[in-house]
Amino acid sequence: MLHRIILHLARAPDHPDGSDRIGYELLAPLDGDGHLDPIGWQQVRALCHVRRFAPDEPERGGLLVHRPGGTGGATWLIDFGRGAAGDDESGHRLETHVFRKGECISIGNARRRLRTFRIVDVQPVRERLAPSRRPTGEAPGRRRVRVPW
């Protein structure tokens, strides 16, 4: 089932109390135990959007991607460049983490700087997310997807 997950920066040298102004908002499939669900991801991958926010940089939107390789045979990444090299952010062992309020996960940015984030909210997405109709003039074959933010 698809879930909306909010992450805020946990304690860090430059933010000793953490920050609710720096973080991520993810739409991701979780299994019954709260782990990222690779089978569910295959079914809803176009809906697995990620939004990164921070006060001193523009918001970035990307996709949650599950790729072969890495620990356990696969790696979860955030792809901000739709396949462009060098812009991916990877989570540290995301396949083993439980996505539950209060837990922490680490995400490495494109420069490989690892930062820890606290999970502040996990909610199932109840609204039906479906591809929207193609507006007049939009190129055929391109589908737009509504996301709840």
C-alpha positions as CSV (number, residue, x, y, z in Angstrom):
1,M,0.0,0.0,0.0
2,L,1.2,3.5,-0.9
3,H,2.1,5.7,2.1
4,R,3.0,9.4,2.5
5,I,6.2,9.6,4.6
6,I,7.6,12.9,6.1
7,L,11.2,13.1,7.1
8,H,12.8,16.0,9.0
9,L,16.5,16.5,9.6
10,A,17.6,14.9,12.9
11,R,20.4,16.4,15.0
12,A,23.4,17.4,13.0
13,P,26.5,19.6,13.7
14,D,25.0,22.5,11.8
15,H,21.5,21.9,13.4
16,P,22.0,20.6,16.9
17,D,18.3,20.4,17.5
18,G,17.4,19.1,14.1
19,S,15.2,21.0,11.7
20,D,11.6,20.6,10.5
21,R,12.4,23.0,7.6
22,I,14.8,20.5,6.0
23,G,13.6,17.1,4.9
24,Y,11.8,14.9,2.4
25,E,8.3,14.0,1.6
26,L,7.9,10.6,0.0
27,L,5.2,8.5,-1.6
28,A,6.3,4.9,-1.2
29,P,4.8,1.5,-0.9
30,L,5.3,-0.2,2.4
31,D,4.6,-3.8,3.3
32,G,2.6,-4.8,6.4
33,D,5.7,-4.5,8.6
34,G,6.5,-1.0,7.4
35,H,9.4,-1.9,5.1
36,L,9.8,-0.5,1.6
37,D,8.0,-3.0,-0.7
38,P,9.9,-3.8,-3.9
39,I,7.0,-5.8,-5.4
40,G,4.5,-3.0,-4.6
41,W,7.0,-0.5,-6.0
42,Q,6.9,-2.3,-9.4
43,Q,3.1,-1.8,-9.5
44,V,3.1,1.9,-8.6
45,R,6.6,3.1,-9.5
46,A,5.2,6.1,-11.5
47,L,3.5,7.3,-8.3
48,C,6.6,7.0,-6.0
49,H,7.4,10.7,-5.9
50,V,9.9,12.4,-3.6
51,R,10.1,16.1,-2.6
52,R,13.2,17.5,-0.9
53,F,12.8,20.8,0.9
54,A,15.2,23.2,2.7
55,P,14.9,26.9,3.3
56,D,18.0,27.9,1.5
57,E,17.5,25.9,-1.7
58,P,14.7,25.4,-4.2
59,E,12.5,22.4,-3.7
60,R,13.4,19.4,-5.8
61,G,11.1,16.7,-7.0
62,G,12.2,13.2,-8.0
63,L,11.3,9.6,-8.0
64,L,12.0,6.8,-5.6
65,V,13.8,4.1,-7.6
66,H,14.7,0.5,-6.8
67,R,17.8,-0.6,-8.8
68,P,19.7,-3.9,-8.9
69,G,23.0,-4.1,-7.0
70,G,24.0,-3.2,-3.4
71,T,23.3,-4.9,-0.2
72,G,20.7,-7.7,-0.5
73,G,20.8,-7.4,-4.3
74,A,19.1,-4.1,-4.7
75,T,19.4,-0.4,-3.8
76,W,16.8,2.2,-3.1
77,L,17.6,5.7,-4.6
78,I,16.0,9.1,-5.0
79,D,16.4,10.1,-8.7
80,F,16.1,13.9,-9.1
81,G,17.3,13.9,-12.7
82,R,15.2,11.2,-14.2
83,G,18.2,9.0,-15.0
84,A,20.9,11.7,-15.3
85,A,24.2,10.6,-13.7
86,G,25.4,12.2,-10.5
87,D,22.2,13.5,-9.1
88,D,20.9,10.5,-7.2
89,E,20.6,10.4,-3.4
90,S,20.8,7.0,-1.8
91,G,19.4,5.9,1.5
92,H,21.7,3.9,3.8
93,R,20.3,0.3,3.9
94,L,16.7,1.5,3.3
95,E,15.6,-2.0,2.6
96,T,16.2,-3.0,6.2
97,H,14.5,0.0,7.9
98,V,11.0,0.1,9.3
99,F,9.2,3.3,8.3
100,R,7.5,4.2,11.5
101,K,7.1,7.5,13.3
102,G,10.1,8.3,15.5
103,E,12.5,6.0,13.7
104,C,15.6,7.5,11.9
105,I,17.1,6.8,8.5
106,S,20.2,8.2,6.7
107,I,20.2,9.6,3.2
108,G,23.4,10.5,1.3
109,N,23.2,13.5,-1.1
110,A,24.8,13.6,-4.5
111,R,28.1,14.6,-2.9
112,R,27.8,11.5,-0.7
113,R,27.4,13.4,2.5
114,L,25.2,11.2,4.8
115,R,22.6,13.0,6.9
116,T,20.2,11.4,9.4
117,F,16.4,12.2,9.2
118,R,13.7,11.4,11.7
119,I,10.4,10.0,10.4
120,V,7.8,12.4,11.7
121,D,4.7,11.0,9.9
122,V,3.6,7.9,8.0
123,Q,0.1,7.8,6.6
124,P,-1.5,5.5,4.1
125,V,-2.6,7.3,0.9
126,R,-6.4,7.0,0.8
127,E,-7.0,9.3,-2.2
128,R,-6.9,7.4,-5.4
129,L,-3.9,8.5,-7.3
130,A,-4.4,8.1,-11.0
131,P,-2.9,9.5,-14.2
132,S,-4.7,12.8,-15.1
133,R,-6.1,13.5,-18.5
134,R,-3.6,14.9,-21.0
135,P,-4.1,18.6,-21.4
136,T,-4.5,20.0,-24.9
137,G,-1.1,20.5,-26.5
138,E,0.8,18.0,-24.3
139,A,2.9,15.5,-26.2
140,P,1.3,12.1,-26.7
141,G,2.8,9.4,-24.6
142,R,3.6,11.7,-21.6
143,R,1.4,11.0,-18.6
144,R,1.0,13.4,-15.7
145,V,0.4,12.0,-12.3
146,R,-1.4,13.8,-9.5
147,V,0.4,13.7,-6.2
148,P,-1.1,14.9,-2.9
149,W,1.2,17.9,-2.4
